Amino acid sequence: MAQPKDIANAVLYFASDESFFATGLIHNMAGGHGFGTPQYSDFIRANADKTKIE
C-alpha cells in the first residue's frame, strides 16, 4: 500500500515546474498495481485481517 510520502512526492511533482508538460491526464498513484492484477488481490487478501475495524 502507498505510504503518505508516496502521495506527497506526486503532489510535489505536480506542484513543481518539472510537471509543466503534463496536461490533461489522470495519474493513478498505485505503484504499478492496478485493481485487476493478481498481485494486488493477493496483497488485499493477505492484509484483510489487519485492516478490519471492530
PyMOL Python script that loads the backbone (N, CA, C, O; Angstrom):
from pymol import cmd

cmd.read_pdbstr("""\
ATOM      1  N   MET A   1       0.842  -1.172   0.000  1.00  0.00           N
ATOM      2  CA  MET A   1       0.000   0.000   0.000  1.00  0.00           C
ATOM      3  C   MET A   1       0.889   1.238   0.000  1.00  0.00           C
ATOM      4  O   MET A   1       2.018   1.231   0.491  1.00  0.00           O
ATOM      5  N   ALA A   2       0.345   2.270  -0.556  1.00  0.00           N
ATOM      6  CA  ALA A   2       1.090   3.528  -0.621  1.00  0.00           C
ATOM      7  C   ALA A   2       1.283   4.108   0.769  1.00  0.00           C
ATOM      8  O   ALA A   2       0.435   3.968   1.651  1.00  0.00           O
ATOM      9  N   GLN A   3       2.387   4.741   0.931  1.00  0.00           N
ATOM     10  CA  GLN A   3       2.680   5.474   2.155  1.00  0.00           C
ATOM     11  C   GLN A   3       2.381   6.952   1.897  1.00  0.00           C
ATOM     12  O   GLN A   3       2.404   7.384   0.745  1.00  0.00           O
ATOM     13  N   PRO A   4       2.106   7.724   2.927  1.00  0.00           N
ATOM     14  CA  PRO A   4       1.830   9.155   2.718  1.00  0.00           C
ATOM     15  C   PRO A   4       2.918   9.863   1.918  1.00  0.00           C
ATOM     16  O   PRO A   4       2.619  10.757   1.126  1.00  0.00           O
ATOM     17  N   LYS A   5       4.182   9.472   2.116  1.00  0.00           N
ATOM     18  CA  LYS A   5       5.269  10.124   1.375  1.00  0.00           C
ATOM     19  C   LYS A   5       5.168   9.851  -0.127  1.00  0.00           C
ATOM     20  O   LYS A   5       5.604  10.675  -0.930  1.00  0.00           O
ATOM     21  N   ASP A   6       4.594   8.698  -0.520  1.00  0.00           N
ATOM     22  CA  ASP A   6       4.439   8.390  -1.938  1.00  0.00           C
ATOM     23  C   ASP A   6       3.466   9.369  -2.597  1.00  0.00           C
ATOM     24  O   ASP A   6       3.717   9.848  -3.703  1.00  0.00           O
ATOM     25  N   ILE A   7       2.376   9.658  -1.929  1.00  0.00           N
ATOM     26  CA  ILE A   7       1.397  10.602  -2.455  1.00  0.00           C
ATOM     27  C   ILE A   7       1.979  12.016  -2.402  1.00  0.00           C
ATOM     28  O   ILE A   7       1.806  12.800  -3.335  1.00  0.00           O
ATOM     29  N   ALA A   8       2.667  12.334  -1.310  1.00  0.00           N
ATOM     30  CA  ALA A   8       3.277  13.659  -1.175  1.00  0.00           C
ATOM     31  C   ALA A   8       4.275  13.919  -2.295  1.00  0.00           C
ATOM     32  O   ALA A   8       4.344  15.034  -2.814  1.00  0.00           O
ATOM     33  N   ASN A   9       5.048  12.908  -2.675  1.00  0.00           N
ATOM     34  CA  ASN A   9       6.009  13.083  -3.768  1.00  0.00           C
ATOM     35  C   ASN A   9       5.305  13.395  -5.081  1.00  0.00           C
ATOM     36  O   ASN A   9       5.791  14.206  -5.870  1.00  0.00           O
ATOM     37  N   ALA A  10       4.172  12.761  -5.318  1.00  0.00           N
ATOM     38  CA  ALA A  10       3.414  13.045  -6.532  1.00  0.00           C
ATOM     39  C   ALA A  10       2.868  14.468  -6.506  1.00  0.00           C
ATOM     40  O   ALA A  10       2.920  15.177  -7.511  1.00  0.00           O
ATOM     41  N   VAL A  11       2.348  14.883  -5.357  1.00  0.00           N
ATOM     42  CA  VAL A  11       1.831  16.245  -5.218  1.00  0.00           C
ATOM     43  C   VAL A  11       2.953  17.256  -5.445  1.00  0.00           C
ATOM     44  O   VAL A  11       2.765  18.247  -6.150  1.00  0.00           O
ATOM     45  N   LEU A  12       4.109  17.009  -4.851  1.00  0.00           N
ATOM     46  CA  LEU A  12       5.246  17.911  -5.038  1.00  0.00           C
ATOM     47  C   LEU A  12       5.658  18.001  -6.501  1.00  0.00           C
ATOM     48  O   LEU A  12       5.979  19.081  -6.996  1.00  0.00           O
ATOM     49  N   TYR A  13       5.647  16.869  -7.187  1.00  0.00           N
ATOM     50  CA  TYR A  13       5.998  16.871  -8.609  1.00  0.00           C
ATOM     51  C   TYR A  13       5.026  17.737  -9.408  1.00  0.00           C
ATOM     52  O   TYR A  13       5.448  18.583 -10.196  1.00  0.00           O
ATOM     53  N   PHE A  14       3.726  17.526  -9.203  1.00  0.00           N
ATOM     54  CA  PHE A  14       2.747  18.273  -9.992  1.00  0.00           C
ATOM     55  C   PHE A  14       2.687  19.746  -9.609  1.00  0.00           C
ATOM     56  O   PHE A  14       2.236  20.573 -10.401  1.00  0.00           O
ATOM     57  N   ALA A  15       3.133  20.080  -8.409  1.00  0.00           N
ATOM     58  CA  ALA A  15       3.185  21.481  -7.989  1.00  0.00           C
ATOM     59  C   ALA A  15       4.467  22.167  -8.449  1.00  0.00           C
ATOM     60  O   ALA A  15       4.591  23.388  -8.355  1.00  0.00           O
ATOM     61  N   SER A  16       5.413  21.384  -8.942  1.00  0.00           N
ATOM     62  CA  SER A  16       6.701  21.944  -9.341  1.00  0.00           C
ATOM     63  C   SER A  16       6.709  22.338 -10.817  1.00  0.00           C
ATOM     64  O   SER A  16       5.801  21.996 -11.575  1.00  0.00           O
ATOM     65  N   ASP A  17       7.748  23.060 -11.200  1.00  0.00           N
ATOM     66  CA  ASP A  17       7.930  23.444 -12.597  1.00  0.00           C
ATOM     67  C   ASP A  17       8.267  22.248 -13.484  1.00  0.00           C
ATOM     68  O   ASP A  17       8.131  22.326 -14.705  1.00  0.00           O
ATOM     69  N   GLU A  18       8.706  21.141 -12.880  1.00  0.00           N
ATOM     70  CA  GLU A  18       9.064  19.947 -13.645  1.00  0.00           C
ATOM     71  C   GLU A  18       7.861  19.342 -14.368  1.00  0.00           C
ATOM     72  O   GLU A  18       8.032  18.635 -15.361  1.00  0.00           O
ATOM     73  N   SER A  19       6.666  19.605 -13.891  1.00  0.00           N
ATOM     74  CA  SER A  19       5.471  18.990 -14.487  1.00  0.00           C
ATOM     75  C   SER A  19       4.809  19.877 -15.539  1.00  0.00           C
ATOM     76  O   SER A  19       3.666  19.625 -15.921  1.00  0.00           O
ATOM     77  N   PHE A  20       5.508  20.913 -16.014  1.00  0.00           N
ATOM     78  CA  PHE A  20       4.898  21.862 -16.943  1.00  0.00           C
ATOM     79  C   PHE A  20       4.359  21.212 -18.216  1.00  0.00           C
ATOM     80  O   PHE A  20       3.474  21.778 -18.858  1.00  0.00           O
ATOM     81  N   PHE A  21       4.858  20.060 -18.590  1.00  0.00           N
ATOM     82  CA  PHE A  21       4.451  19.436 -19.847  1.00  0.00           C
ATOM     83  C   PHE A  21       3.355  18.389 -19.648  1.00  0.00           C
ATOM     84  O   PHE A  21       2.818  17.875 -20.628  1.00  0.00           O
ATOM     85  N   ALA A  22       3.020  18.072 -18.424  1.00  0.00           N
ATOM     86  CA  ALA A  22       1.977  17.087 -18.129  1.00  0.00           C
ATOM     87  C   ALA A  22       0.632  17.806 -18.037  1.00  0.00           C
ATOM     88  O   ALA A  22       0.395  18.586 -17.114  1.00  0.00           O
ATOM     89  N   THR A  23      -0.238  17.534 -19.000  1.00  0.00           N
ATOM     90  CA  THR A  23      -1.540  18.197 -19.007  1.00  0.00           C
ATOM     91  C   THR A  23      -2.627  17.200 -19.376  1.00  0.00           C
ATOM     92  O   THR A  23      -2.391  16.257 -20.131  1.00  0.00           O
ATOM     93  N   GLY A  24      -3.813  17.419 -18.839  1.00  0.00           N
ATOM     94  CA  GLY A  24      -4.991  16.670 -19.256  1.00  0.00           C
ATOM     95  C   GLY A  24      -4.990  15.187 -18.969  1.00  0.00           C
ATOM     96  O   GLY A  24      -5.627  14.423 -19.695  1.00  0.00           O
ATOM     97  N   LEU A  25      -4.306  14.764 -17.947  1.00  0.00           N
ATOM     98  CA  LEU A  25      -4.256  13.338 -17.630  1.00  0.00           C
ATOM     99  C   LEU A  25      -4.699  13.084 -16.203  1.00  0.00           C
ATOM    100  O   LEU A  25      -4.585  13.953 -15.339  1.00  0.00           O
ATOM    101  N   ILE A  26      -5.203  11.886 -15.966  1.00  0.00           N
ATOM    102  CA  ILE A  26      -5.466  11.422 -14.610  1.00  0.00           C
ATOM    103  C   ILE A  26      -4.340  10.464 -14.264  1.00  0.00           C
ATOM    104  O   ILE A  26      -4.140   9.457 -14.943  1.00  0.00           O
ATOM    105  N   HIS A  27      -3.620  10.773 -13.227  1.00  0.00           N
ATOM    106  CA  HIS A  27      -2.492   9.939 -12.828  1.00  0.00           C
ATOM    107  C   HIS A  27      -2.873   9.137 -11.588  1.00  0.00           C
ATOM    108  O   HIS A  27      -3.150   9.699 -10.528  1.00  0.00           O
ATOM    109  N   ASN A  28      -2.882   7.833 -11.737  1.00  0.00           N
ATOM    110  CA  ASN A  28      -3.164   6.955 -10.599  1.00  0.00           C
ATOM    111  C   ASN A  28      -1.868   6.685  -9.850  1.00  0.00           C
ATOM    112  O   ASN A  28      -0.887   6.227 -10.436  1.00  0.00           O
ATOM    113  N   MET A  29      -1.869   6.964  -8.585  1.00  0.00           N
ATOM    114  CA  MET A  29      -0.702   6.702  -7.752  1.00  0.00           C
ATOM    115  C   MET A  29      -0.890   5.330  -7.118  1.00  0.00           C
ATOM    116  O   MET A  29      -1.300   5.220  -5.962  1.00  0.00           O
ATOM    117  N   ALA A  30      -0.587   4.285  -7.884  1.00  0.00           N
ATOM    118  CA  ALA A  30      -0.840   2.922  -7.433  1.00  0.00           C
ATOM    119  C   ALA A  30       0.427   2.073  -7.405  1.00  0.00           C
ATOM    120  O   ALA A  30       0.351   0.869  -7.161  1.00  0.00           O
ATOM    121  N   GLY A  31       1.556   2.658  -7.642  1.00  0.00           N
ATOM    122  CA  GLY A  31       2.790   1.893  -7.585  1.00  0.00           C
ATOM    123  C   GLY A  31       2.866   0.789  -8.628  1.00  0.00           C
ATOM    124  O   GLY A  31       3.611  -0.176  -8.458  1.00  0.00           O
ATOM    125  N   GLY A  32       2.108   0.924  -9.696  1.00  0.00           N
ATOM    126  CA  GLY A  32       2.122  -0.084 -10.741  1.00  0.00           C
ATOM    127  C   GLY A  32       1.136  -1.213 -10.525  1.00  0.00           C
ATOM    128  O   GLY A  32       1.042  -2.117 -11.356  1.00  0.00           O
ATOM    129  N   HIS A  33       0.403  -1.180  -9.430  1.00  0.00           N
ATOM    130  CA  HIS A  33      -0.562  -2.230  -9.135  1.00  0.00           C
ATOM    131  C   HIS A  33      -1.964  -1.722  -9.415  1.00  0.00           C
ATOM    132  O   HIS A  33      -2.450  -0.809  -8.747  1.00  0.00           O
ATOM    133  N   GLY A  34      -2.607  -2.315 -10.400  1.00  0.00           N
ATOM    134  CA  GLY A  34      -3.988  -1.975 -10.689  1.00  0.00           C
ATOM    135  C   GLY A  34      -4.932  -2.923  -9.984  1.00  0.00           C
ATOM    136  O   GLY A  34      -4.512  -3.971  -9.492  1.00  0.00           O
ATOM    137  N   PHE A  35      -6.188  -2.570  -9.930  1.00  0.00           N
ATOM    138  CA  PHE A  35      -7.156  -3.420  -9.239  1.00  0.00           C
ATOM    139  C   PHE A  35      -7.303  -4.793  -9.891  1.00  0.00           C
ATOM    140  O   PHE A  35      -7.702  -5.750  -9.229  1.00  0.00           O
ATOM    141  N   GLY A  36      -6.991  -4.897 -11.154  1.00  0.00           N
ATOM    142  CA  GLY A  36      -7.166  -6.164 -11.852  1.00  0.00           C
ATOM    143  C   GLY A  36      -5.979  -7.103 -11.780  1.00  0.00           C
ATOM    144  O   GLY A  36      -6.053  -8.224 -12.285  1.00  0.00           O
ATOM    145  N   THR A  37      -4.898  -6.680 -11.173  1.00  0.00           N
ATOM    146  CA  THR A  37      -3.710  -7.530 -11.162  1.00  0.00           C
ATOM    147  C   THR A  37      -3.780  -8.562 -10.041  1.00  0.00           C
ATOM    148  O   THR A  37      -4.270  -8.259  -8.953  1.00  0.00           O
ATOM    149  N   PRO A  38      -3.307  -9.749 -10.288  1.00  0.00           N
ATOM    150  CA  PRO A  38      -3.305 -10.783  -9.236  1.00  0.00           C
ATOM    151  C   PRO A  38      -2.497 -10.358  -8.013  1.00  0.00           C
ATOM    152  O   PRO A  38      -2.873 -10.678  -6.885  1.00  0.00           O
ATOM    153  N   GLN A  39      -1.406  -9.650  -8.218  1.00  0.00           N
ATOM    154  CA  GLN A  39      -0.575  -9.243  -7.090  1.00  0.00           C
ATOM    155  C   GLN A  39      -1.370  -8.356  -6.131  1.00  0.00           C
ATOM    156  O   GLN A  39      -1.223  -8.481  -4.915  1.00  0.00           O
ATOM    157  N   TYR A  40      -2.195  -7.477  -6.653  1.00  0.00           N
ATOM    158  CA  TYR A  40      -2.969  -6.579  -5.802  1.00  0.00           C
ATOM    159  C   TYR A  40      -3.997  -7.349  -4.995  1.00  0.00           C
ATOM    160  O   TYR A  40      -4.141  -7.122  -3.793  1.00  0.00           O
ATOM    161  N   SER A  41      -4.708  -8.251  -5.637  1.00  0.00           N
ATOM    162  CA  SER A  41      -5.731  -9.008  -4.918  1.00  0.00           C
ATOM    163  C   SER A  41      -5.100  -9.921  -3.866  1.00  0.00           C
ATOM    164  O   SER A  41      -5.675 -10.110  -2.794  1.00  0.00           O
ATOM    165  N   ASP A  42      -3.932 -10.485  -4.155  1.00  0.00           N
ATOM    166  CA  ASP A  42      -3.230 -11.304  -3.160  1.00  0.00           C
ATOM    167  C   ASP A  42      -2.831 -10.453  -1.960  1.00  0.00           C
ATOM    168  O   ASP A  42      -2.931 -10.901  -0.818  1.00  0.00           O
ATOM    169  N   PHE A  43      -2.382  -9.236  -2.217  1.00  0.00           N
ATOM    170  CA  PHE A  43      -1.982  -8.337  -1.140  1.00  0.00           C
ATOM    171  C   PHE A  43      -3.188  -7.973  -0.274  1.00  0.00           C
ATOM    172  O   PHE A  43      -3.093  -7.962   0.954  1.00  0.00           O
ATOM    173  N   ILE A  44      -4.304  -7.681  -0.904  1.00  0.00           N
ATOM    174  CA  ILE A  44      -5.505  -7.305  -0.162  1.00  0.00           C
ATOM    175  C   ILE A  44      -5.971  -8.466   0.715  1.00  0.00           C
ATOM    176  O   ILE A  44      -6.300  -8.271   1.885  1.00  0.00           O
ATOM    177  N   ARG A  45      -6.001  -9.683   0.144  1.00  0.00           N
ATOM    178  CA  ARG A  45      -6.413 -10.845   0.926  1.00  0.00           C
ATOM    179  C   ARG A  45      -5.469 -11.083   2.109  1.00  0.00           C
ATOM    180  O   ARG A  45      -5.921 -11.378   3.216  1.00  0.00           O
ATOM    181  N   ALA A  46      -4.186 -10.958   1.878  1.00  0.00           N
ATOM    182  CA  ALA A  46      -3.196 -11.221   2.922  1.00  0.00           C
ATOM    183  C   ALA A  46      -3.272 -10.199   4.049  1.00  0.00           C
ATOM    184  O   ALA A  46      -2.909 -10.501   5.185  1.00  0.00           O
ATOM    185  N   ASN A  47      -3.741  -8.991   3.742  1.00  0.00           N
ATOM    186  CA  ASN A  47      -3.779  -7.931   4.739  1.00  0.00           C
ATOM    187  C   ASN A  47      -5.183  -7.585   5.202  1.00  0.00           C
ATOM    188  O   ASN A  47      -5.366  -6.617   5.941  1.00  0.00           O
ATOM    189  N   ALA A  48      -6.176  -8.355   4.783  1.00  0.00           N
ATOM    190  CA  ALA A  48      -7.563  -8.048   5.123  1.00  0.00           C
ATOM    191  C   ALA A  48      -7.803  -8.069   6.623  1.00  0.00           C
ATOM    192  O   ALA A  48      -8.502  -7.201   7.146  1.00  0.00           O
ATOM    193  N   ASP A  49      -7.247  -9.028   7.313  1.00  0.00           N
ATOM    194  CA  ASP A  49      -7.454  -9.131   8.756  1.00  0.00           C
ATOM    195  C   ASP A  49      -6.805  -7.984   9.516  1.00  0.00           C
ATOM    196  O   ASP A  49      -7.281  -7.595  10.583  1.00  0.00           O
ATOM    197  N   LYS A  50      -5.732  -7.448   8.977  1.00  0.00           N
ATOM    198  CA  LYS A  50      -5.015  -6.368   9.646  1.00  0.00           C
ATOM    199  C   LYS A  50      -5.769  -5.044   9.572  1.00  0.00           C
ATOM    200  O   LYS A  50      -5.554  -4.159  10.400  1.00  0.00           O
ATOM    201  N   THR A  51      -6.647  -4.906   8.589  1.00  0.00           N
ATOM    202  CA  THR A  51      -7.295  -3.610   8.379  1.00  0.00           C
ATOM    203  C   THR A  51      -8.737  -3.576   8.832  1.00  0.00           C
ATOM    204  O   THR A  51      -9.406  -2.560   8.645  1.00  0.00           O
ATOM    205  N   LYS A  52      -9.241  -4.646   9.419  1.00  0.00           N
ATOM    206  CA  LYS A  52     -10.623  -4.675   9.872  1.00  0.00           C
ATOM    207  C   LYS A  52     -10.813  -3.742  11.056  1.00  0.00           C
ATOM    208  O   LYS A  52     -10.014  -3.724  11.992  1.00  0.00           O
ATOM    209  N   ILE A  53     -11.880  -2.974  10.995  1.00  0.00           N
ATOM    210  CA  ILE A  53     -12.235  -2.078  12.080  1.00  0.00           C
ATOM    211  C   ILE A  53     -13.310  -2.749  12.904  1.00  0.00           C
ATOM    212  O   ILE A  53     -14.360  -3.129  12.385  1.00  0.00           O
ATOM    213  N   GLU A  54     -13.051  -2.891  14.166  1.00  0.00           N
ATOM    214  CA  GLU A  54     -14.021  -3.568  15.053  1.00  0.00           C
ATOM    215  C   GLU A  54     -14.725  -2.587  15.936  1.00  0.00           C
ATOM    216  O   GLU A  54     -15.571  -2.978  16.741  1.00  0.00           O
TER     217      GLU A  54
END
""", "prot")
cmd.dss("prot")
cmd.show_as("cartoon", "prot")
cmd.util.cbc("prot")
cmd.orient("prot")
